[in-house]
Amino acid sequence: MASAPNDAGDDLIDNFLSRNGHETEPVGWERNYNKLQCPECGGLHDQEASSCTVCDWTPGRR
């Protein structure tokens, strides 16, 4: 019977990626005064935005 994968493999991969210059943490909105700013394209959005209407970026995607 197969078991569920453990987090040790994910930690190993994240460690490898971070040592090689890659982002391993979920990415969120940047703040620009009272607006949310997309880290991908720089588009500005209201505080209620759940995704970027310019490039379709969504918080938490790597």
PQR file of N, CA, C, O and H, with PARSE charges and radii, in Angstrom:
ATOM      1  N   MET A   1       0.847  -1.175   0.000 -0.4000 1.5000
ATOM      2  CA  MET A   1       0.000   0.000   0.000 -0.0000 2.0000
ATOM      3  C   MET A   1       0.888   1.231   0.000  0.5500 1.7000
ATOM      4  O   MET A   1       1.843   1.310   0.772 -0.5500 1.4000
ATOM      5  N   ALA A   2       0.588   2.167  -0.836 -0.4000 1.5000
ATOM      6  CA  ALA A   2       1.377   3.387  -0.939 -0.0000 2.0000
ATOM      7  C   ALA A   2       0.999   4.354   0.165  0.5500 1.7000
ATOM      8  O   ALA A   2      -0.150   4.404   0.604 -0.5500 1.4000
ATOM      9  H   ALA A   2      -0.189   2.103  -1.463  0.4000 1.0000
ATOM     10  N   SER A   3       1.979   5.115   0.603 -0.4000 1.5000
ATOM     11  CA  SER A   3       1.705   6.124   1.632 -0.0000 2.0000
ATOM     12  C   SER A   3       1.786   7.512   1.017  0.5500 1.7000
ATOM     13  O   SER A   3       2.334   7.696  -0.070 -0.5500 1.4000
ATOM     14  H   SER A   3       2.913   5.074   0.247  0.4000 1.0000
ATOM     15  N   ALA A   4       1.238   8.471   1.721 -0.4000 1.5000
ATOM     16  CA  ALA A   4       1.271   9.856   1.251 -0.0000 2.0000
ATOM     17  C   ALA A   4       2.699  10.380   1.290  0.5500 1.7000
ATOM     18  O   ALA A   4       3.455  10.035   2.198 -0.5500 1.4000
ATOM     19  H   ALA A   4       0.793   8.321   2.604  0.4000 1.0000
ATOM     20  N   PRO A   5       3.080  11.200   0.327 -0.5600 1.5000
ATOM     21  CA  PRO A   5       4.441  11.758   0.344  0.2800 2.0000
ATOM     22  C   PRO A   5       4.627  12.653   1.560  0.5500 1.7000
ATOM     23  O   PRO A   5       3.687  13.286   2.039 -0.5500 1.4000
ATOM     24  N   ASN A   6       5.877  12.688   2.052 -0.4000 1.5000
ATOM     25  CA  ASN A   6       6.144  13.531   3.215 -0.0000 2.0000
ATOM     26  C   ASN A   6       6.732  14.860   2.788  0.5500 1.7000
ATOM     27  O   ASN A   6       7.081  15.055   1.624 -0.5500 1.4000
ATOM     28  H   ASN A   6       6.640  12.173   1.663  0.4000 1.0000
ATOM     29  N   ASP A   7       6.840  15.770   3.737 -0.4000 1.5000
ATOM     30  CA  ASP A   7       7.348  17.109   3.451 -0.0000 2.0000
ATOM     31  C   ASP A   7       8.866  17.139   3.305  0.5500 1.7000
ATOM     32  O   ASP A   7       9.414  18.143   2.851 -0.5500 1.4000
ATOM     33  H   ASP A   7       6.557  15.612   4.683  0.4000 1.0000
ATOM     34  N   ALA A   8       9.558  16.061   3.678 -0.4000 1.5000
ATOM     35  CA  ALA A   8      11.018  16.040   3.595 -0.0000 2.0000
ATOM     36  C   ALA A   8      11.479  16.226   2.146  0.5500 1.7000
ATOM     37  O   ALA A   8      12.470  16.913   1.899 -0.5500 1.4000
ATOM     38  H   ALA A   8       9.112  15.245   4.046  0.4000 1.0000
ATOM     39  N   GLY A   9      10.780  15.628   1.199 -0.4000 1.5000
ATOM     40  CA  GLY A   9      11.134  15.795  -0.207 -0.0000 2.0000
ATOM     41  C   GLY A   9      10.939  17.218  -0.671  0.5500 1.7000
ATOM     42  O   GLY A   9      11.753  17.744  -1.431 -0.5500 1.4000
ATOM     43  H   GLY A   9       9.975  15.069   1.399  0.4000 1.0000
ATOM     44  N   ASP A  10       9.862  17.853  -0.220 -0.4000 1.5000
ATOM     45  CA  ASP A  10       9.616  19.251  -0.569 -0.0000 2.0000
ATOM     46  C   ASP A  10      10.692  20.150   0.016  0.5500 1.7000
ATOM     47  O   ASP A  10      11.159  21.074  -0.651 -0.5500 1.4000
ATOM     48  H   ASP A  10       9.201  17.427   0.397  0.4000 1.0000
ATOM     49  N   ASP A  11      11.091  19.889   1.257 -0.4000 1.5000
ATOM     50  CA  ASP A  11      12.136  20.689   1.898 -0.0000 2.0000
ATOM     51  C   ASP A  11      13.453  20.550   1.145  0.5500 1.7000
ATOM     52  O   ASP A  11      14.180  21.529   0.975 -0.5500 1.4000
ATOM     53  H   ASP A  11      10.711  19.139   1.799  0.4000 1.0000
ATOM     54  N   LEU A  12      13.756  19.360   0.703 -0.4000 1.5000
ATOM     55  CA  LEU A  12      14.987  19.123  -0.046 -0.0000 2.0000
ATOM     56  C   LEU A  12      14.981  19.896  -1.363  0.5500 1.7000
ATOM     57  O   LEU A  12      15.980  20.509  -1.737 -0.5500 1.4000
ATOM     58  H   LEU A  12      13.166  18.564   0.842  0.4000 1.0000
ATOM     59  N   ILE A  13      13.862  19.860  -2.051 -0.4000 1.5000
ATOM     60  CA  ILE A  13      13.741  20.580  -3.325 -0.0000 2.0000
ATOM     61  C   ILE A  13      13.810  22.085  -3.093  0.5500 1.7000
ATOM     62  O   ILE A  13      14.501  22.791  -3.829 -0.5500 1.4000
ATOM     63  H   ILE A  13      13.051  19.361  -1.747  0.4000 1.0000
ATOM     64  N   ASP A  14      13.092  22.593  -2.065 -0.4000 1.5000
ATOM     65  CA  ASP A  14      13.134  24.022  -1.760 -0.0000 2.0000
ATOM     66  C   ASP A  14      14.545  24.474  -1.410  0.5500 1.7000
ATOM     67  O   ASP A  14      14.972  25.552  -1.823 -0.5500 1.4000
ATOM     68  H   ASP A  14      12.531  22.019  -1.468  0.4000 1.0000
ATOM     69  N   ASN A  15      15.259  23.669  -0.661 -0.4000 1.5000
ATOM     70  CA  ASN A  15      16.637  23.990  -0.291 -0.0000 2.0000
ATOM     71  C   ASN A  15      17.513  24.082  -1.540  0.5500 1.7000
ATOM     72  O   ASN A  15      18.299  25.018  -1.682 -0.5500 1.4000
ATOM     73  H   ASN A  15      14.911  22.793  -0.325  0.4000 1.0000
ATOM     74  N   PHE A  16      17.379  23.122  -2.434 -0.4000 1.5000
ATOM     75  CA  PHE A  16      18.146  23.129  -3.682 -0.0000 2.0000
ATOM     76  C   PHE A  16      17.829  24.379  -4.504  0.5500 1.7000
ATOM     77  O   PHE A  16      18.737  25.052  -4.993 -0.5500 1.4000
ATOM     78  H   PHE A  16      16.741  22.361  -2.319  0.4000 1.0000
ATOM     79  N   LEU A  17      16.540  24.685  -4.654 -0.4000 1.5000
ATOM     80  CA  LEU A  17      16.142  25.835  -5.451 -0.0000 2.0000
ATOM     81  C   LEU A  17      16.643  27.143  -4.847  0.5500 1.7000
ATOM     82  O   LEU A  17      17.151  28.002  -5.568 -0.5500 1.4000
ATOM     83  H   LEU A  17      15.803  24.139  -4.257  0.4000 1.0000
ATOM     84  N   SER A  18      16.506  27.303  -3.532 -0.4000 1.5000
ATOM     85  CA  SER A  18      16.942  28.551  -2.905 -0.0000 2.0000
ATOM     86  C   SER A  18      18.459  28.722  -2.999  0.5500 1.7000
ATOM     87  O   SER A  18      18.940  29.844  -3.158 -0.5500 1.4000
ATOM     88  H   SER A  18      16.094  26.605  -2.946  0.4000 1.0000
ATOM     89  N   ARG A  19      19.215  27.633  -2.903 -0.4000 1.5000
ATOM     90  CA  ARG A  19      20.677  27.719  -3.052 -0.0000 2.0000
ATOM     91  C   ARG A  19      21.069  28.133  -4.463  0.5500 1.7000
ATOM     92  O   ARG A  19      22.159  28.664  -4.675 -0.5500 1.4000
ATOM     93  H   ARG A  19      18.824  26.722  -2.774  0.4000 1.0000
ATOM     94  N   ASN A  20      20.194  27.894  -5.421 -0.4000 1.5000
ATOM     95  CA  ASN A  20      20.486  28.216  -6.815 -0.0000 2.0000
ATOM     96  C   ASN A  20      19.756  29.460  -7.311  0.5500 1.7000
ATOM     97  O   ASN A  20      19.589  29.657  -8.514 -0.5500 1.4000
ATOM     98  H   ASN A  20      19.308  27.463  -5.249  0.4000 1.0000
ATOM     99  N   GLY A  21      19.322  30.301  -6.364 -0.4000 1.5000
ATOM    100  CA  GLY A  21      18.790  31.602  -6.721 -0.0000 2.0000
ATOM    101  C   GLY A  21      17.313  31.658  -7.074  0.5500 1.7000
ATOM    102  O   GLY A  21      16.862  32.647  -7.651 -0.5500 1.4000
ATOM    103  H   GLY A  21      19.458  30.141  -5.386  0.4000 1.0000
ATOM    104  N   HIS A  22      16.554  30.632  -6.748 -0.4000 1.5000
ATOM    105  CA  HIS A  22      15.127  30.615  -7.073 -0.0000 2.0000
ATOM    106  C   HIS A  22      14.294  30.959  -5.849  0.5500 1.7000
ATOM    107  O   HIS A  22      14.697  30.682  -4.719 -0.5500 1.4000
ATOM    108  H   HIS A  22      16.920  29.829  -6.279  0.4000 1.0000
ATOM    109  N   GLU A  23      13.151  31.554  -6.071 -0.4000 1.5000
ATOM    110  CA  GLU A  23      12.210  31.890  -5.010 -0.0000 2.0000
ATOM    111  C   GLU A  23      11.477  30.625  -4.575  0.5500 1.7000
ATOM    112  O   GLU A  23      10.952  29.894  -5.415 -0.5500 1.4000
ATOM    113  H   GLU A  23      12.825  31.779  -6.989  0.4000 1.0000
ATOM    114  N   THR A  24      11.437  30.364  -3.270 -0.4000 1.5000
ATOM    115  CA  THR A  24      10.762  29.156  -2.787 -0.0000 2.0000
ATOM    116  C   THR A  24       9.568  29.464  -1.902  0.5500 1.7000
ATOM    117  O   THR A  24       8.817  28.552  -1.557 -0.5500 1.4000
ATOM    118  H   THR A  24      11.864  30.958  -2.588  0.4000 1.0000
ATOM    119  N   GLU A  25       9.370  30.702  -1.530 -0.4000 1.5000
ATOM    120  CA  GLU A  25       8.230  31.092  -0.703 -0.0000 2.0000
ATOM    121  C   GLU A  25       7.096  31.563  -1.611  0.5500 1.7000
ATOM    122  O   GLU A  25       7.345  32.122  -2.679 -0.5500 1.4000
ATOM    123  H   GLU A  25       9.979  31.443  -1.810  0.4000 1.0000
ATOM    124  N   PRO A  26       5.849  31.337  -1.186 -0.5600 1.5000
ATOM    125  CA  PRO A  26       4.728  31.867  -1.963  0.2800 2.0000
ATOM    126  C   PRO A  26       4.849  33.390  -2.087  0.5500 1.7000
ATOM    127  O   PRO A  26       5.190  34.078  -1.126 -0.5500 1.4000
ATOM    128  N   VAL A  27       4.569  33.889  -3.261 -0.4000 1.5000
ATOM    129  CA  VAL A  27       4.702  35.320  -3.526 -0.0000 2.0000
ATOM    130  C   VAL A  27       3.353  35.994  -3.322  0.5500 1.7000
ATOM    131  O   VAL A  27       2.316  35.473  -3.731 -0.5500 1.4000
ATOM    132  H   VAL A  27       4.292  33.331  -4.043  0.4000 1.0000
ATOM    133  N   GLY A  28       3.382  37.151  -2.688 -0.4000 1.5000
ATOM    134  CA  GLY A  28       2.145  37.901  -2.449 -0.0000 2.0000
ATOM    135  C   GLY A  28       2.216  39.284  -3.073  0.5500 1.7000
ATOM    136  O   GLY A  28       3.201  39.653  -3.714 -0.5500 1.4000
ATOM    137  H   GLY A  28       4.224  37.575  -2.356  0.4000 1.0000
ATOM    138  N   TRP A  29       1.161  40.027  -2.870 -0.4000 1.5000
ATOM    139  CA  TRP A  29       1.081  41.387  -3.379 -0.0000 2.0000
ATOM    140  C   TRP A  29       2.151  42.260  -2.732  0.5500 1.7000
ATOM    141  O   TRP A  29       2.525  42.047  -1.579 -0.5500 1.4000
ATOM    142  H   TRP A  29       0.361  39.727  -2.350  0.4000 1.0000
ATOM    143  N   GLU A  30       2.629  43.227  -3.471 -0.4000 1.5000
ATOM    144  CA  GLU A  30       3.460  44.285  -2.914 -0.0000 2.0000
ATOM    145  C   GLU A  30       2.529  45.446  -2.599  0.5500 1.7000
ATOM    146  O   GLU A  30       1.446  45.543  -3.176 -0.5500 1.4000
ATOM    147  H   GLU A  30       2.325  43.400  -4.408  0.4000 1.0000
ATOM    148  N   ARG A  31       2.930  46.314  -1.704 -0.4000 1.5000
ATOM    149  CA  ARG A  31       2.088  47.458  -1.316 -0.0000 2.0000
ATOM    150  C   ARG A  31       2.645  48.736  -1.933  0.5500 1.7000
ATOM    151  O   ARG A  31       3.857  48.951  -1.933 -0.5500 1.4000
ATOM    152  H   ARG A  31       3.810  46.235  -1.235  0.4000 1.0000
ATOM    153  N   ASN A  32       1.770  49.579  -2.456 -0.4000 1.5000
ATOM    154  CA  ASN A  32       2.149  50.879  -3.001 -0.0000 2.0000
ATOM    155  C   ASN A  32       1.111  51.876  -2.513  0.5500 1.7000
ATOM    156  O   ASN A  32       0.048  52.025  -3.115 -0.5500 1.4000
ATOM    157  H   ASN A  32       0.786  49.405  -2.456  0.4000 1.0000
ATOM    158  N   TYR A  33       1.430  52.563  -1.407 -0.4000 1.5000
ATOM    159  CA  TYR A  33       0.486  53.462  -0.730 -0.0000 2.0000
ATOM    160  C   TYR A  33      -0.764  52.676  -0.353  0.5500 1.7000
ATOM    161  O   TYR A  33      -0.669  51.738   0.439 -0.5500 1.4000
ATOM    162  H   TYR A  33       2.293  52.442  -0.918  0.4000 1.0000
ATOM    163  N   ASN A  34      -1.922  53.020  -0.887 -0.4000 1.5000
ATOM    164  CA  ASN A  34      -3.147  52.310  -0.533 -0.0000 2.0000
ATOM    165  C   ASN A  34      -3.586  51.341  -1.631  0.5500 1.7000
ATOM    166  O   ASN A  34      -4.761  50.982  -1.710 -0.5500 1.4000
ATOM    167  H   ASN A  34      -1.999  53.781  -1.531  0.4000 1.0000
ATOM    168  N   LYS A  35      -2.669  50.927  -2.456 -0.4000 1.5000
ATOM    169  CA  LYS A  35      -2.968  50.001  -3.556 -0.0000 2.0000
ATOM    170  C   LYS A  35      -2.139  48.731  -3.414  0.5500 1.7000
ATOM    171  O   LYS A  35      -1.111  48.720  -2.738 -0.5500 1.4000
ATOM    172  H   LYS A  35      -1.714  51.218  -2.392  0.4000 1.0000
ATOM    173  N   LEU A  36      -2.597  47.668  -4.055 -0.4000 1.5000
ATOM    174  CA  LEU A  36      -1.825  46.439  -4.180 -0.0000 2.0000
ATOM    175  C   LEU A  36      -1.106  46.488  -5.514  0.5500 1.7000
ATOM    176  O   LEU A  36      -1.685  46.883  -6.526 -0.5500 1.4000
ATOM    177  H   LEU A  36      -3.433  47.677  -4.604  0.4000 1.0000
ATOM    178  N   GLN A  37       0.169  46.083  -5.513 -0.4000 1.5000
ATOM    179  CA  GLN A  37       0.942  46.111  -6.756 -0.0000 2.0000
ATOM    180  C   GLN A  37       1.368  44.703  -7.119  0.5500 1.7000
ATOM    181  O   GLN A  37       1.908  43.972  -6.289 -0.5500 1.4000
ATOM    182  H   GLN A  37       0.639  45.762  -4.691  0.4000 1.0000
ATOM    183  N   CYS A  38       1.125  44.331  -8.355 -0.4000 1.5000
ATOM    184  CA  CYS A  38       1.490  43.018  -8.857 -0.0000 2.0000
ATOM    185  C   CYS A  38       3.017  42.900  -8.931  0.5500 1.7000
ATOM    186  O   CYS A  38       3.669  43.755  -9.530 -0.5500 1.4000
ATOM    187  H   CYS A  38       0.686  44.924  -9.029  0.4000 1.0000
ATOM    188  N   PRO A  39       3.593  41.852  -8.331 -0.5600 1.5000
ATOM    189  CA  PRO A  39       5.042  41.689  -8.392  0.2800 2.0000
ATOM    190  C   PRO A  39       5.550  41.257  -9.773  0.5500 1.7000
ATOM    191  O   PRO A  39       6.743  41.364 -10.055 -0.5500 1.4000
ATOM    192  N   GLU A  40       4.655  40.775 -10.622 -0.4000 1.5000
ATOM    193  CA  GLU A  40       5.053  40.329 -11.957 -0.0000 2.0000
ATOM    194  C   GLU A  40       5.121  41.472 -12.958  0.5500 1.7000
ATOM    195  O   GLU A  40       6.121  41.622 -13.660 -0.5500 1.4000
ATOM    196  H   GLU A  40       3.686  40.688 -10.393  0.4000 1.0000
ATOM    197  N   CYS A  41       4.061  42.286 -13.030 -0.4000 1.5000
ATOM    198  CA  CYS A  41       4.000  43.321 -14.068 -0.0000 2.0000
ATOM    199  C   CYS A  41       3.956  44.741 -13.518  0.5500 1.7000
ATOM    200  O   CYS A  41       4.103  45.701 -14.274 -0.5500 1.4000
ATOM    201  H   CYS A  41       3.248  42.164 -12.460  0.4000 1.0000
ATOM    202  N   GLY A  42       3.754  44.887 -12.195 -0.4000 1.5000
ATOM    203  CA  GLY A  42       3.707  46.214 -11.595 -0.0000 2.0000
ATOM    204  C   GLY A  42       2.350  46.880 -11.650  0.5500 1.7000
ATOM    205  O   GLY A  42       2.219  48.036 -11.245 -0.5500 1.4000
ATOM    206  H   GLY A  42       3.634  44.107 -11.580  0.4000 1.0000
ATOM    207  N   GLY A  43       1.337  46.183 -12.140 -0.4000 1.5000
ATOM    208  CA  GLY A  43      -0.007  46.752 -12.214 -0.0000 2.0000
ATOM    209  C   GLY A  43      -0.560  47.073 -10.835  0.5500 1.7000
ATOM    210  O   GLY A  43      -0.343  46.314  -9.891 -0.5500 1.4000
ATOM    211  H   GLY A  43       1.444  45.245 -12.469  0.4000 1.0000
ATOM    212  N   LEU A  44      -1.271  48.187 -10.707 -0.4000 1.5000
ATOM    213  CA  LEU A  44      -1.858  48.613  -9.436 -0.0000 2.0000
ATOM    214  C   LEU A  44      -3.330  48.227  -9.376  0.5500 1.7000
ATOM    215  O   LEU A  44      -4.058  48.340 -10.363 -0.5500 1.4000
ATOM    216  H   LEU A  44      -1.447  48.803 -11.474  0.4000 1.0000
ATOM    217  N   HIS A  45      -3.759  47.765  -8.185 -0.4000 1.5000
ATOM    218  CA  HIS A  45      -5.125  47.296  -7.997 -0.0000 2.0000
ATOM    219  C   HIS A  45      -5.659  47.751  -6.653  0.5500 1.7000
ATOM    220  O   HIS A  45      -4.885  48.100  -5.761 -0.5500 1.4000
ATOM    221  H   HIS A  45      -3.167  47.674  -7.384  0.4000 1.0000
ATOM    222  N   ASP A  46      -6.979  47.750  -6.501 -0.4000 1.5000
ATOM    223  CA  ASP A  46      -7.614  48.067  -5.232 -0.0000 2.0000
ATOM    224  C   ASP A  46      -7.281  46.983  -4.206  0.5500 1.7000
ATOM    225  O   ASP A  46      -6.831  45.894  -4.562 -0.5500 1.4000
ATOM    226  H   ASP A  46      -7.608  47.467  -7.225  0.4000 1.0000
ATOM    227  N   GLN A  47      -7.505  47.296  -2.937 -0.4000 1.5000
ATOM    228  CA  GLN A  47      -7.196  46.383  -1.837 -0.0000 2.0000
ATOM    229  C   GLN A  47      -7.974  45.064  -1.923  0.5500 1.7000
ATOM    230  O   GLN A  47      -7.532  44.061  -1.363 -0.5500 1.4000
ATOM    231  H   GLN A  47      -7.870  48.181  -2.648  0.4000 1.0000
ATOM    232  N   GLU A  48      -9.102  45.045  -2.599 -0.4000 1.5000
ATOM    233  CA  GLU A  48      -9.953  43.850  -2.682 -0.0000 2.0000
ATOM    234  C   GLU A  48      -9.542  42.902  -3.808  0.5500 1.7000
ATOM    235  O   GLU A  48     -10.144  41.838  -3.950 -0.5500 1.4000
ATOM    236  H   GLU A  48      -9.461  45.860  -3.054  0.4000 1.0000
ATOM    237  N   ALA A  49      -8.550  43.249  -4.600 -0.4000 1.5000
ATOM    238  CA  ALA A  49      -8.171  42.446  -5.768 -0.0000 2.0000
ATOM    239  C   ALA A  49      -7.722  41.052  -5.346  0.5500 1.7000
ATOM    240  O   ALA A  49      -7.035  40.890  -4.337 -0.5500 1.4000
ATOM    241  H   ALA A  49      -8.061  44.114  -4.484  0.4000 1.0000
ATOM    242  N   SER A  50      -8.115  40.051  -6.125 -0.4000 1.5000
ATOM    243  CA  SER A  50      -7.687  38.677  -5.854 -0.0000 2.0000
ATOM    244  C   SER A  50      -6.744  38.156  -6.936  0.5500 1.7000
ATOM    245  O   SER A  50      -6.088  37.131  -6.750 -0.5500 1.4000
ATOM    246  H   SER A  50      -8.673  40.183  -6.944  0.4000 1.0000
ATOM    247  N   SER A  51      -6.676  38.855  -8.058 -0.4000 1.5000
ATOM    248  CA  SER A  51      -5.725  38.515  -9.114 -0.0000 2.0000
ATOM    249  C   SER A  51      -5.435  39.773  -9.928  0.5500 1.7000
ATOM    250  O   SER A  51      -6.184  40.747  -9.866 -0.5500 1.4000
ATOM    251  H   SER A  51      -7.208  39.687  -8.210  0.4000 1.0000
ATOM    252  N   CYS A  52      -4.359  39.744 -10.679 -0.4000 1.5000
ATOM    253  CA  CYS A  52      -3.973  40.890 -11.502 -0.0000 2.0000
ATOM    254  C   CYS A  52      -4.797  40.892 -12.786  0.5500 1.7000
ATOM    255  O   CYS A  52      -4.844  39.891 -13.501 -0.5500 1.4000
ATOM    256  H   CYS A  52      -3.750  38.952 -10.729  0.4000 1.0000
ATOM    257  N   THR A  53      -5.436  42.006 -13.072 -0.4000 1.5000
ATOM    258  CA  THR A  53      -6.233  42.099 -14.292 -0.0000 2.0000
ATOM    259  C   THR A  53      -5.368  42.424 -15.512  0.5500 1.7000
ATOM    260  O   THR A  53      -5.856  42.389 -16.642 -0.5500 1.4000
ATOM    261  H   THR A  53      -5.397  42.819 -12.492  0.4000 1.0000
ATOM    262  N   VAL A  54      -4.086  42.740 -15.292 -0.4000 1.5000
ATOM    263  CA  VAL A  54      -3.185  43.047 -16.394 -0.0000 2.0000
ATOM    264  C   VAL A  54      -2.543  41.772 -16.934  0.5500 1.7000
ATOM    265  O   VAL A  54      -2.585  41.508 -18.135 -0.5500 1.4000
ATOM    266  H   VAL A  54      -3.690  42.769 -14.374  0.4000 1.0000
ATOM    267  N   CYS A  55      -1.942  40.976 -16.028 -0.4000 1.5000
ATOM    268  CA  CYS A  55      -1.204  39.783 -16.485 -0.0000 2.0000
ATOM    269  C   CYS A  55      -1.784  38.473 -15.969  0.5500 1.7000
ATOM    270  O   CYS A  55      -1.230  37.410 -16.249 -0.5500 1.4000
ATOM    271  H   CYS A  55      -1.908  41.191 -15.052  0.4000 1.0000
ATOM    272  N   ASP A  56      -2.886  38.521 -15.221 -0.4000 1.5000
ATOM    273  CA  ASP A  56      -3.584  37.344 -14.689 -0.0000 2.0000
ATOM    274  C   ASP A  56      -2.802  36.610 -13.607  0.5500 1.7000
ATOM    275  O   ASP A  56      -3.060  35.434 -13.351 -0.5500 1.4000
ATOM    276  H   ASP A  56      -3.336  39.384 -14.993  0.4000 1.0000
ATOM    277  N   TRP A  57      -1.822  37.306 -12.951 -0.4000 1.5000
ATOM    278  CA  TRP A  57      -1.077  36.718 -11.839 -0.0000 2.0000
ATOM    279  C   TRP A  57      -2.003  36.570 -10.638  0.5500 1.7000
ATOM    280  O   TRP A  57      -2.881  37.404 -10.418 -0.5500 1.4000
ATOM    281  H   TRP A  57      -1.612  38.261 -13.159  0.4000 1.0000
ATOM    282  N   THR A  58      -1.805  35.503  -9.857 -0.4000 1.5000
ATOM    283  CA  THR A  58      -2.575  35.254  -8.640 -0.0000 2.0000
ATOM    284  C   THR A  58      -1.615  35.041  -7.486  0.5500 1.7000
ATOM    285  O   THR A  58      -0.628  34.323  -7.648 -0.5500 1.4000
ATOM    286  H   THR A  58      -1.092  34.825 -10.035  0.4000 1.0000
ATOM    287  N   PRO A  59      -1.864  35.638  -6.320 -0.5600 1.5000
ATOM    288  CA  PRO A  59      -0.984  35.446  -5.169  0.2800 2.0000
ATOM    289  C   PRO A  59      -0.831  33.981  -4.797  0.5500 1.7000
ATOM    290  O   PRO A  59      -1.779  33.201  -4.885 -0.5500 1.4000
ATOM    291  N   GLY A  60       0.382  33.619  -4.379 -0.4000 1.5000
ATOM    292  CA  GLY A  60       0.644  32.260  -3.953 -0.0000 2.0000
ATOM    293  C   GLY A  60       1.218  31.362  -5.018  0.5500 1.7000
ATOM    294  O   GLY A  60       1.762  30.303  -4.705 -0.5500 1.4000
ATOM    295  H   GLY A  60       1.152  34.253  -4.308  0.4000 1.0000
ATOM    296  N   ARG A  61       1.108  31.761  -6.278 -0.4000 1.5000
ATOM    297  CA  ARG A  61       1.705  30.962  -7.360 -0.0000 2.0000
ATOM    298  C   ARG A  61       3.206  31.168  -7.371  0.5500 1.7000
ATOM    299  O   ARG A  61       3.690  32.275  -7.137 -0.5500 1.4000
ATOM    300  H   ARG A  61       0.665  32.620  -6.533  0.4000 1.0000
ATOM    301  N   ARG A  62       3.922  30.130  -7.635 -0.4000 1.5000
ATOM    302  CA  ARG A  62       5.378  30.235  -7.749 -0.0000 2.0000
ATOM    303  C   ARG A  62       5.752  30.373  -9.182  0.5500 1.7000
ATOM    304  O   ARG A  62       6.935  30.477  -9.504 -0.5500 1.4000
ATOM    305  H   ARG A  62       3.529  29.230  -7.824  0.4000 1.0000
TER
END
